[in-house]
Amino acid sequence: MTSTAPSYAQYCPISRALDVLGERWSLLIARDLFLGTSRFNDLARGLPGLSRSLLAKRLRQFERAGLVDKLGTEYVLTEAGRDLEPILFGLGEWGARWTFGEPRPDERDAALLVWWMHNRLDTTQLPGRRQVLAVRFTDDPRRFWIVVEAGGASVCETDPGYPVDVTISADVTGLYEVWLGRLPLAHAQHTGRVRFIGPHAVTRRMPDVLRLSPVAGYVRATVQQARAS
């Protein structure tokens, strides 16, 4: 593996790894690639603080380092890229235990949360070939729709014109904490912080439809451990 980024110039495998992955945004790009985002525009949308020029630079660095191959319009992880799994989830576990708490104001991005959620929905239990979920926040005026059809999901910020199967109503912090495992969904529903609005036959399936963040298990375990101590 080679990289044109400045080197730490230390003969150590940790140093060599940081030559490839130690620059700002690199690990978050790797996180999103590992979780299935493969197109440039989708990567940019899921990393709203990252400029498109810097994203392109980091992806070129990943290509040169052998972490990804560009196949047409998609960036596909190589074996070396896939081997980042224990590193990424190890950081997630460590972060859940030692650095994670309530979301800061600058972290409560409703649009980013909906974007994260849209690829984690399992609508196989819902009827029809197209499912539409509206997301309404009680403390953010923006409106979002998640449209799932033909095995893929998309996020709309203007009404797509399809009938809505379920409306998810929540405050931004509450839905973040549910999705990341800090707040049990059942408790959030009981207290009214998260509500599913629609036919009961559909809304009762939403706890299975709304799959949580891949790191939610680490956060949940940390919260439970803290309560038990």
Solvent accessible surface area in square Angstrom, and as a share of the most:
residue,aa,sasa,rsa
1,M,152,0.68
2,T,99,0.57
3,S,38,0.25
4,T,103,0.60
5,A,15,0.12
6,P,118,0.74
7,S,72,0.46
8,Y,120,0.46
9,A,94,0.73
10,Q,115,0.51
11,Y,206,0.78
12,C,45,0.27
13,P,112,0.70
14,I,123,0.62
15,S,8,0.05
16,R,143,0.52
17,A,47,0.37
18,L,80,0.40
19,D,20,0.10
20,V,25,0.14
21,L,17,0.09
22,G,38,0.36
23,E,57,0.26
24,R,182,0.67
25,W,48,0.17
26,S,1,0.00
27,L,57,0.28
28,L,74,0.37
29,I,0,0.00
30,A,1,0.01
31,R,64,0.23
32,D,12,0.06
33,L,10,0.05
34,F,53,0.22
35,L,82,0.41
36,G,58,0.56
37,T,20,0.12
38,S,27,0.17
39,R,113,0.41
40,F,45,0.19
41,N,92,0.47
42,D,49,0.25
43,L,0,0.00
44,A,15,0.11
45,R,101,0.37
46,G,3,0.03
47,L,4,0.02
48,P,81,0.51
49,G,61,0.59
50,L,11,0.06
51,S,62,0.40
52,R,130,0.47
53,S,86,0.55
54,L,49,0.24
55,L,1,0.00
56,A,27,0.21
57,K,91,0.39
58,R,14,0.05
59,L,1,0.00
60,R,122,0.44
61,Q,10,0.05
62,F,1,0.01
63,E,66,0.29
64,R,103,0.38
65,A,1,0.00
66,G,31,0.30
67,L,7,0.03
68,V,2,0.01
69,D,75,0.39
70,K,104,0.44
71,L,109,0.54
72,G,67,0.64
73,T,90,0.52
74,E,56,0.25
75,Y,20,0.08
76,V,61,0.35
77,L,25,0.12
78,T,26,0.15
79,E,122,0.55
80,A,29,0.22
81,G,1,0.01
82,R,130,0.48
83,D,92,0.48
84,L,11,0.05
85,E,83,0.37
86,P,96,0.60
87,I,87,0.44
88,L,20,0.10
89,F,43,0.18
90,G,36,0.34
91,L,87,0.43
92,G,20,0.19
93,E,95,0.42
94,W,144,0.51
95,G,14,0.14
96,A,7,0.05
97,R,140,0.51
98,W,156,0.55
99,T,93,0.54
100,F,92,0.38
101,G,32,0.31
102,E,129,0.58
103,P,23,0.14
104,R,147,0.53
105,P,105,0.66
106,D,118,0.61
107,E,74,0.33
108,R,100,0.36
109,D,44,0.23
110,A,0,0.00
111,A,27,0.21
112,L,27,0.13
113,L,0,0.00
114,V,0,0.00
115,W,22,0.08
116,W,66,0.23
117,M,0,0.00
118,H,7,0.03
119,N,82,0.42
120,R,64,0.23
121,L,20,0.10
122,D,52,0.27
123,T,15,0.09
124,T,120,0.70
125,Q,88,0.39
126,L,12,0.06
127,P,91,0.57
128,G,61,0.59
129,R,225,0.82
130,R,100,0.36
131,Q,11,0.05
132,V,2,0.01
133,L,0,0.00
134,A,2,0.01
135,V,1,0.00
136,R,52,0.19
137,F,15,0.06
138,T,102,0.59
139,D,90,0.46
140,D,25,0.13
141,P,127,0.80
142,R,102,0.37
143,R,126,0.46
144,F,1,0.00
145,W,10,0.03
146,I,0,0.00
147,V,6,0.03
148,V,16,0.09
149,E,68,0.31
150,A,110,0.85
151,G,86,0.83
152,G,38,0.36
153,A,30,0.23
154,S,55,0.35
155,V,13,0.08
156,C,34,0.20
157,E,90,0.40
158,T,106,0.62
159,D,93,0.48
160,P,37,0.23
161,G,63,0.60
162,Y,78,0.30
163,P,117,0.74
164,V,64,0.37
165,D,40,0.21
166,V,0,0.00
167,T,28,0.17
168,I,0,0.00
169,S,11,0.07
170,A,2,0.01
171,D,28,0.15
172,V,8,0.04
173,T,30,0.17
174,G,0,0.00
175,L,0,0.00
176,Y,12,0.04
177,E,17,0.08
178,V,0,0.00
179,W,11,0.04
180,L,27,0.14
181,G,7,0.07
182,R,59,0.21
183,L,21,0.10
184,P,68,0.43
185,L,28,0.14
186,A,75,0.58
187,H,94,0.42
188,A,0,0.00
189,Q,72,0.32
190,H,161,0.72
191,T,70,0.41
192,G,42,0.40
193,R,81,0.30
194,V,1,0.00
195,R,125,0.46
196,F,24,0.10
197,I,79,0.40
198,G,40,0.38
199,P,83,0.52
200,H,138,0.62
201,A,56,0.44
202,V,16,0.09
203,T,16,0.10
204,R,136,0.50
205,R,67,0.24
206,M,0,0.00
207,P,65,0.41
208,D,83,0.43
209,V,0,0.00
210,L,3,0.02
211,R,105,0.38
212,L,44,0.22
213,S,9,0.06
214,P,40,0.25
215,V,41,0.23
216,A,3,0.02
217,G,39,0.37
218,Y,66,0.25
219,V,6,0.03
220,R,99,0.36
221,A,56,0.43
222,T,34,0.20
223,V,25,0.15
224,Q,103,0.46
225,Q,111,0.49
226,A,67,0.52
227,R,165,0.60
228,A,93,0.72
229,S,124,0.80
